[in-house]
Amino acid sequence: MDSTETGNKPLNQLGVKNLLSTITVGLAMGVIAVITSVSFGALVFNEELSQYLPVGIGLFLFSSIIVGAIISILSAYPGMIAGPQHTTAVILNLAASGIVITLIDKTSEETILFTVVSTIIFNSVITGIIFFSVGWLRLGELIRFIPYPVVAGFMAGTGWLLIEGAFHTTVHSHLDFWHLYQLLEPEKLLEWLPGCILGIILFLVLHRTHNLLVVPTIVLGVTVVFYVFLQIKGVSLEQASEHGWLIGSFTQEKLWQPISLSALTKANWPVIFQQVPTLASIWIIDLIGLLFGVSTIELAVKRDISLDQELKTAGIASFASGLGGGMSGYSLPSDTALIYKLGSANRLVGLVAAGFGFIILLWGLQLLTLCPALIVGGVLLLLGIDLLMDWVYLTWFKLPKTDYAIILLILFVIIAFGFIEGVVIGIIAAVILFAINYSQVNVTKHILSGATYQSHVQRLPSEERFLREQGDEIFILELQGLIFFGTAHKLLNQIRQRVQDVTLIPLSFLILDFRLVSGLDTSAVLSFIKLKQMSMNHGFSVILTHLAAKDREQLRQGGYFKTEQALYEIFPDLDRGLEWCENQILQRYNLTLPQYASLEQQLTDLFNESDVTTQLMSYLEPVDLKQGELLFKQGDSPDGLYFLESGQVTVILELSNQKTKRLRTFNSGTILGEIGLYANAARSASVIADQSSRLYHLSDEAFKRIENDNPRLAASFHKFIVNLLAERLKVRENELRKLLK
């Protein structure tokens, strides 16, 4: 059957055959949910709380019903199966144990029970609020920044605690490496070995087949064998219960009843608040688990699922479950993927499973008293082994050995010292991993110099040649990403190497472009203070371009701009900063044009033929522009080219967002508009005068007259334009080659 056949159909369009298949799958999921709820209840409500085991089972079963039903209805994916998570149960077990240890000799058993139940409620409500808030604010993607090895370490630690819980529910003592030999005693062996064998069998079978009926069938078969064994040995139910072979005989009439306000007031809330660090690990791990779960389901069902919507849905479900005393919960990837493969991916499956759980919740109390304890231990062992297989064994083949070592470190800390200690080590490891990994990212996107990269100012060929010769005086670094202590130190070393490089012209200008920088860490400001000191000691100027207001303020607060003698300049973009540096070099060597040079003098220098210059001048018409006046506008028809005798004009590109971008600036002795003359194309940009300027216009008509009346002048002019374009192309090619390195 195609897995999408029923998954995309409304419930009222399902055929009888598909409807029966869906109900069967839903009932099977309901049986698994009941078995899991019993196991989780036995895990949390053990030892001093064991007499309240029915309450624990009822709360977990209630959670399974509420979470499963709400997420089935509201999820973006119609076949989503959801319920309480084993990680949550494990950590709640730690919290419950901490509460019992704190209150055992100080208050009544009833107060301890109400405190544990209130802790579960508090955790579910807070988890629900966190889920919904993260989804509503669309912050789900931020969870992806938690390093994978840290997540794997948490999950591996959870697997170990589930295995420890499996032994604890069967032998009623903690798993201790120094006393493992005691488990080999005949009486102890009989308590834990059957459950261990069941857990291993379940694990092996489930890894060979994905049949939904495997777990219910094996559990039913083991139960039958168990009672046949009791019959053969002549052991009564009372005797079996006394030996701990059954989960217990219950005196309560109901598995679950609404939690009253008076019950909450009887809880010891100061002790509950002491457990917040433990509960906080649930909030973190549940967020991570939901992210990984949704990603896994997306791959399995071959469709995108909104993480933010699933967060809000899980938040509503967890909050509702908490109001009734239940656990938080969210999607179950393996179960959801399985019903997709079975072709039953629709909302009815989750609702049927919830309905079956509801029936057990109301009338199944006495039935659960007959459940063998080895089933609880076997299921917990299965879950623990499965987690260790996924996050310890399989990750060995997927991750670098340094990342794998972090998993083992967190697992070791959880085993030796506790889960909270493991979480702390995990957070520390996450910070260290971030620092190490991000420091490997090169904060410098491009390394350029004035020899290979010039500003968009069109100058005389002699000036441009000189700037290329002296270009190594300008060192350009285009920065990227977050600059913090690790990357800032690498940047400082990179600049220091350039300053100390005796094979190059001494550095005069350092340009740092911040266009691609996402932010500055406070620690990075210290490196910029050292850079300021370096610039003062070696006599080079620091030019900061594209510096965001927040980064500028951070540098100011750090004291970067305090010293008046410091050599620094700030420009809005790289091009203008580079233009300033070039102008400083030209002025230092007195290579700028004199205050006035006639166009005829400039053309004589360009053509090296005075008679050609004289002839060309007769075809030109003077054009005077005031500051801010347009020479031509973007989209205008071409009308020839222009020689700039004096002043300065800028080519402006008008963008679609009503902003403009400077493409090039032309100084005295340059030519513009030659493309329009030769290609007869509309003006691709506007030209505006930056100051009072005089240009000479060679119109299309005049150009045609030159070609018709003076072939020698036309040939000289064509040769000049070809050389001009070739020179410009060569410069741009060198810039591109440098950028691509």
N, C-alpha and C positions, 0 to 999 in steps of 0.2 A: 504493500500500500504506500502511496506517495505521502510523505509526512506533511505535506501542505494541504492535503485533500480536506481534512476537517478543520485544520488550524485557521483557515481563512474564511470559514463559513459561519454565519450567525447560528445561534443554537436552534432557532426554529426551522432551519433548513437542513439539519442533520437527519440522515436516514435512520431507520430502525436499527440496522446493523451497526452503523457508526455510533449511534446513541448507546447501544448495549456495550459496545467496546469502550466507550468513554466512561460509562458508569463502572465497568469492571476495573479499569485502570484507576479511577478515582477511589474505589473501595480498597484496592491494593495500596495506594498511597496513604489512605487513612489508617490501614493496619500498621504500616511502617511508622507513621507519625505517632501512633499509640505506643508502639514498642520503644521508640526513641524518647518519648515523654517519660515513660516509666524509668528508663535508664538515666535520664537527666535528673529526674526527681530523686532517685536513689543516690546519685552522685552528690547532690547538694544537701539533701536531708539525710545525713548519716550520723553515726555515733550518738551524741547527745540529742540530736534532732530526729533519730530514726523512728521514734514513736509518732512523729508527725509526718511520716513518709506519704500517707494518703493526701495530705495537704500539698506537699511538694509535687506529687504526680498530678494532682488536680490543677495546680497553677501552671505547670508546664503544658498539660493537655489543653487548658484554656488558652494559653498563648498560641499553641499550634492552630487551634480553631480560628481565633480572631485574626491573627496575622495572615494565615493562609487564605481566609475568606476575603479580607479587605484587599490584599494584594492581587488576588485572582480577579477581583472586580475592577480595581483602579489601575493596574499595571498597564504600561504601554504595549506590552507583549501579551496576547490573549492566553497563552499557555503557561504563564509563570506559576511555578510552585514555590511556596515560601513557608517559613516556619522559624522557630528558635534555632540558634546556632550553637554548635558544641563549644566554640571558643567562649561564648558568653556563659555557658553553663560551668565551664572549668573555672573561670574567674569569679563567678558568683559563689562557687564552692570555697574558694580562698577567702572571699569576704565573709561568708557564713562561718567559716572556721575561726576567723579573726574575731567575730562577734561573740561566738561561744566562749573562746578563751578569755575574752575581756569580762564577760558577764556571768560565767558559770558559777562562781562562788559569791556573787553579789546580788542576784535577783532571782525571780521565779522563772521556771521553765516557760511559762506562758509569755512573760515579757521578752524572753529570748526569741520565742517564735514570732511574736509581733514585730520585733526589731528586724529579724531576718526577712520576713515578708515585706515590711516597709522598705527595706533596702532594695529588694527586687522591684518594688513599685517605683521607688525614687529613680533607680537606674533606668527603667523602661521609659518613664516620662521624660527624663533628661535626654536619653538617647533619641527619643522621638522628636524632641524639640531641635536637637542638633541636626538630625537627618533632614528635617523639613527646612530648617534655616539655611543649611548649606545648599540644598536643592533650590530653594526660592531665590537665593542670592546668586545662583549659578556659579558656585565655587567648587563644584564636583571635580573639575579637572585638576585642581590644586593637589588633590590626594595623590595624583600620579607622580609627584615630585618626591615622595617618600622612597628612599632607595630600596630596591628589590631584595638585597641580602638581609636587610633589617626586617622586612615583612616575612621573609622565609624563616628567619630565626624565631620570630614570634609564633609562627604557625607550627614550627618544629617543637618549640617548648610546649605549646598547647597539646600536641600529640603525646608528648611524654606525660603530661599531667593527666590526660585521659587514661593512659595505660596505668598510671599510679592509682587513679580513681577506680579502675576496673578491679585491681587487686584489693583496694581498700574496701570495696563493697562486698567482696567475697570472703576475704580472710579477716576483715575488720581491724586491720592494722596497716600502718604506713609502710610503703616499700622502702627498705633501708639496705643499702649495699653491704653494710657491715654485718647485717643479720640475715642475708639471703639464705644461708644454710638452714635457717629455721623453716623455710618454706618446703623443705624436703622431708620434714617430719610427716609420717603417714596421715595424721589427722588433718594437718594443714594442706597436705597434698590433695586430699580429697575435696577440700574446699575450693581451691583455685584452679586445679588442673582441668576439670570439665569445662569451665568457662573459657579457659585459655584455648583449649582444643576447639571449642565452638567458634571463638573469635578468629582463629587461624583458618578454619574451614570456610567461614563466611568471607574472609579476605581473599582466599585463593579462588573460591567459586565466583565471587563478584568480579574478579579480574580476568576471568575467562568467559563470562557471559554477562550480558546486561539485561537479562530477563527480569521484569518487574516483580514476578512472583517468587523469585529465588529466596529472598529474606523471609517472607511470610511462610513459605513452604518449609524451609529449614527450621524456623522457630517452632512451627507446629509439629514437625517430626521430632525435634528434640524434646518438646513437651510430652509427646506421647511416649517416647522412650523413657523419659524421666519417671512418668507415673507407672509404666510397666515395671521399672526397676523397684519403685516403692512397693508395688503389689507383690513382687517376687520376694522381696526382703521382709515383707510384713510390717512396713513402716507406715504409721498413721500420719495424717496431715498435721496433727498436733506435734508429733515427734519430729517430722520434717521441718516444721516451723521452728521448733526449739533448736535444732541443729543448724539453723540458718540456711536451709536448702530452699526455702520459699522466701519471697520478699517480705512476708509478714502477715499477721492476722489483724485486720483493721476493725476498730470499734466505731469509727465514724459512719454515719448514715449516707453521707454524700462526699464525692471527691472534691467538689468545689462549691463555694457559696460566696456571694458578694462580700467584699471587704468593707466593713463599716468604719465610719469616722472615729468611733470610740476605740476601735482596734488600733488605728494609726496613732491616736493620742497616747496609747499605752506603750508605744515603742520608745526606745532610748535613742533619741535623735542625735545627741552629742556623739554617741558611739557610731551611729550611721555616718556622720560627717567625717569621722576618723577614717572611714573606708573610702573616702573620695579618691585618694591616689590610686587605690586598687580599681575602683569603678572607672576612673579616667582612662585606664588602659583598655577597658571594654569600648569606650567611646571611640578611641583611636583605632583599635583593631576592627571594630564593626564598620567604620568608614572605609578602611582599607579592604576589608572582606567584601563589602558591597560593591566597591569598584572592581575588584578582581572577578567577583561573581558575575556582574553585568557583562564585563569584557568576555568572559568565558562563554556565557550564554549567547552573545552576539556571534561568536565564531561557530557555535554549535547549531544555531537556528538560521544562520546565514542572512542576518538582517541587522540593521542598526537599531539600537534601543537608547532612548534618551536617559542618560545617567541622572540628570537633574530631576526628571519626572520620577524615576525610580526612587531617588532619595526622598522626595516629597511623599510618595506613596508609602515607603517604609516608615517614614516619620509618623504619618497618620496611623498606620497599623500598630507601631510600637507604643504610641501614646495611648491609643484605645486599649491595647492589651494591658498597659500599666494601670489604667484606671480600674481594671478588674482584678489587679494583683498579679498579672502575668508578666512574662519576659518580653524583651524586645526581640525583633526578628526581621528577616529580609529574605530575598530570593535564595533558593537552593539550586545551584548550577547543575549538579549531577542529575537531580530528579527532573528538572526542567528539560535538560537535554534528552533524558531518557524518554519522556512522554512525547517529545518531538519526533524521535526515531520511531515510536510506536504509532505515529499518525493520529495522536489524540490531543494535539495542542490546541485546546480551547478552554474557556473560563470554567466550564462545567466540571472539569477534572478536579480543580482546587476546591470548588464548592461541594462536590460529593465527598472528597476527603475530609473537609471540615464538618460536613453533616455526620459522617461516620464517627468522627471524634466526639461530636456533641452527644450522640447516643451513648457512647461509652462513658462520657462525663456524667451523664444523668443516671444511667442504670448499670454501669459496668464495674462498680466497686468490688462486688464479691467475686466477679470473674478475675480481676487483677490479683486477688489474694492467692489465686492458684498458680500465678506465674513463677516458675523456678528462678532462683537467684542467679543461677549460672547464665541465664539469658541476658540479664542486666550486665553482668561482667563481660560476657561475650560480645555484646553490642558495643560497650565502651571500649573494649580492647580492639575491636574492628576499626572504630573511628580513630583511635590512637595510632594503630599500625598504618592505617591509610595516610594519615597526615605525615608520619615519619617517612613513609615511602616517597610521598610527593615532594617533601621539602628537605629531606636529608639525602636519600639515596639518589633520586632522579636529578636533583640539582648538581650533584657531583659531575654529571656529564654535560651540564648546560652552562655552568658559571666558571669564570676564572678562579683559580685557586685562592687568590686573596679575598674575593667575595665569599667563597665557600668557607673560608676560615672565620669570617664574621658570623656566619650561620652557626657554626660549631661553638664559637665563643658565647653567643647569646644562649644557645641550648645548654651549654655547660653551666652558665651562671644561673639559669632557671632551675636546673637540677640540683645544683649545690647550694644555692642561697635563697631562691624564691623567684616568683614570677615578676614582682615589682622591681626587684633588683635587675632582672633580665630586661625589663622595659627601659630602665634607666640606662643600662649599658647599650641597649639598642638605640636610644636617642643620641647618646654620645657618639656611637658608631655612625649614626646618620649624619651628624654634624661633621665628623672627621672625613667621612666619605665625600660629602659635598665639597668640603674644602679641597681635598686631594683631587677629585675629579674635575672640579671647576678650575682649579689652578692649572690643569693640563690644557685647558682651552686657551688658545693664543688670543690675548686681549687686543693684539694688533692685527687688523684685517689686511691692511696694505702698508708697505714700507716704501716710501718714495723719496725722491730728491728733486731739487730744482733743476737738475741737469736733464731729467727725463720727464718732468711734469711741470708745465707752466700754467700761469693763470690765463683766463680768457680775455686777456688784454692784448690787442693786436698792436705790435710795435714795429719799428723799423727793423729790417732784416739784420742790420749791424747790431742793434740792441739785443735782438733775440739770440744771435750767435754768441754774444758776450755772456748773456744770462745762462746759456747752456754750458759755457766754459766755466763759469763761476757757480754753477747750480748746486754743487755739493756743499756750498755754504748753508743751504736750506735743507733741513732734514724733516720729512713729513711722515707722521704716523697717524693713520686712520684707525681709531680705536673702536672696540665693539664690546657688547655684553656688560655684565656687572663688574665694576672695578672694585676689588676688595684687597685685603692685605696680601693675599697670595699673588694675584695677578698684577697688583700695583708694584710689588717688589720686582717681578720679572720685567715690567715695563721700565723701571728705574735702571735695572742692570743693562737693558737694551740701549738706553740713552747713554749710559756711562761708557759702554763699549764704543759707541759712535764718537763720543767726545775724545776718547783716548786713542782713536784710530789715526796714526800718524801718516798713513798712506793717502789720506784724503785732505782736502782743504779744511783748515780749522772751521769748526761750526760757528755760524753767526746767528742762525735762526732755527729754532725748533718749533714746528707747528704740530699741535695736538688737536685732531678733529674729533669732536664728541657726537657726531651725527647719529652713530649707531650705538651709543652708550646708553644702557638702560638705567644706570644709577651708580652712585658712588657710596661705598661703605665708609663709615667714619674712620676706620683704620687706614683706608686708602689716602685720606687727607694728609696723614703723616708723611707718606711717600712723596706727595706733592710739595710739602714743606721742604723735604730734602732736595727735591728737584729745583726749587727756588734757590736754595743755598748753592747748589751745583752751578746754576746759571750765573749767579753773582760771582762765584769763584773763577769761572772760565770765560765770563764775558759774552755769553750768548743770550739772545732774547727768546722768551717763551711766548708763543702766539697760541691762544686758545680760540678755537672756532666751533660754531654750533653748540655752544655751551648752554645747556638748559638752565632756566632760572633757579630750579631747586638745587642743581649741582653747583651753580655759582654761589648761591647762598651758603651751601655747606662748606665750600672752600673759604668763603669770607669768615664764617664762624670759626673755622679751623685756623685762621690767621694767615692764609696764603697772601692776601692782598694788603697786609698791614705795612710792610716795609716799603718806604717810598723809593729806595734805591733799586728795588727789584725791577728787572727787565722783563716786562710782560705787556702784552696787548691782547685785546679781545675783539673778535670780529664775528658778524652773524653767520658767515659761511666760510668754507675753505678757500673758495676762489678769491674772495676779497682779502683774506689774510695773506694768501700767497702773493697777490698784487702788491700789498704793502711791503712785503719782504723784497720783491723785485725792485720796487721803486727805491728802497733804501740802498740796495747794491748799486743801482745806476747813479744815484746821487753821490754816493761815496767815491765813485770813480769818475765823476763829472762827465757822464755819457748821456745825460738827458739833452734833448734838443735845446738850442738857445731860445730865448724868449720869442724871437720871430725869425722864421726862415720861409721865404716865399716858396710857393709850390714849384715854381720853375727851378729854383735851386735844388729842392728835394728830388724832382724828376731827373735832373741832370745827374745827381748821385746814383739814382736807380738805373737809368739807361746808359750812363757813361757816354752819351752822344748829345752834344749841345744842340745840333741842328735838328735831331729828332724831337728833343724837348720843345724847341721853338715851334716846330710844325704842330705838335700835339696841342700846345697851349691855345692855338688859334681855333681849335674845335671845342674848347671847354667854355662853360658858362658859370660864373660865380654864384654861389648860394650862401646867404648869411642866415644863421639860426641863433635865436636867443636861448638862454638856459630854459630847459623844459619844453622847448618847441619840437614837434615831430618833424622828422625828415620825410618819412613815409610810414604807413600803417600796415599792420599784418593783414594780408589778403588783397592789398592794392596790386594793380597791374604793373608789370615791370616797365621802367622807363629809362633804363641805362644804369651806369655805375657812377660812383662818386670818389673823388680824391679829397682827403681831409688835409687842408693846408694848416689850420691851427684850431686849437680847442680840443674837445673830447666828446664823443658820442657813444651811446651804448645800445646794443641790440637786445630788445626785450621780447620774450616769448609770452604771449597771453594764454594762460591755462584755462581749462574748462571750469574750474572752481572759482573763477574771477580773481585769481592770483596771477602774479607775473614772476618770471624767472630770468635772470640775466644770463644771456648766452655768451656775449663777448663785448669787450669795450675797445674802442679804436682811438688811438692817439694820433697826433700830428704825423704826417708822412705815410699814412696807410690808405688802403683802398677798401671800399665796401660796395656790395651790390653786383659783383662780377657774375655771380651765378644767375641772377635774373637776366643779365645782358645776354649771356650765352645760351641759357636753357629756355629763355622766354617764359619762365614760370612765375606765378603770382608770388608776391612777397611772403615769405614764410614767417617773418617776425617784423616787429616794429623797431624803428630807430629813433631815439630821442637824444637831444643835446644835453649833456651834463653841465656844460658851461657855454658861454658865447663862442660860436664856432664858425669858421669859414670853410666851405667845401667848394669843389669845382665839379660840375656835372657834365659827363659825357653821355649825351642822349642816344637813343637807338638810331635816330635819324643821322646824327653826326657820325656815329660809328659806321653806318653804311656808306656815308660819303667818304670816310677814310679808306674803306675797302675799295671803293670805285675809283677815287681820284689819286690815292697815294699808296700803291701796293707796298712800297718799301716801308713806309710808316706802319701800315697794317701788319706786316710781317714782324717788325720789331715789337709792336704792341702785343701780338699773339704770343711771341716768344716770352715776353715779360710776364704775361698772365700765366702761361704754362709753368714757368719757373716758380712763380708765386704760389700757385696751387700745389705744385710738387713739394715745395718746402713745407707748406702747411700740412700736407698729407704725411710727410715724413715725421714731423713732430707728433702728430696724433697717433701714428703707428707706433712710435717709441713709447708714448704714454700707455697705449693699450697693451703692448708687450710687457711693460713693467707691471701693469695691473694684473695681468694673467699669471704672473710668476707666483 
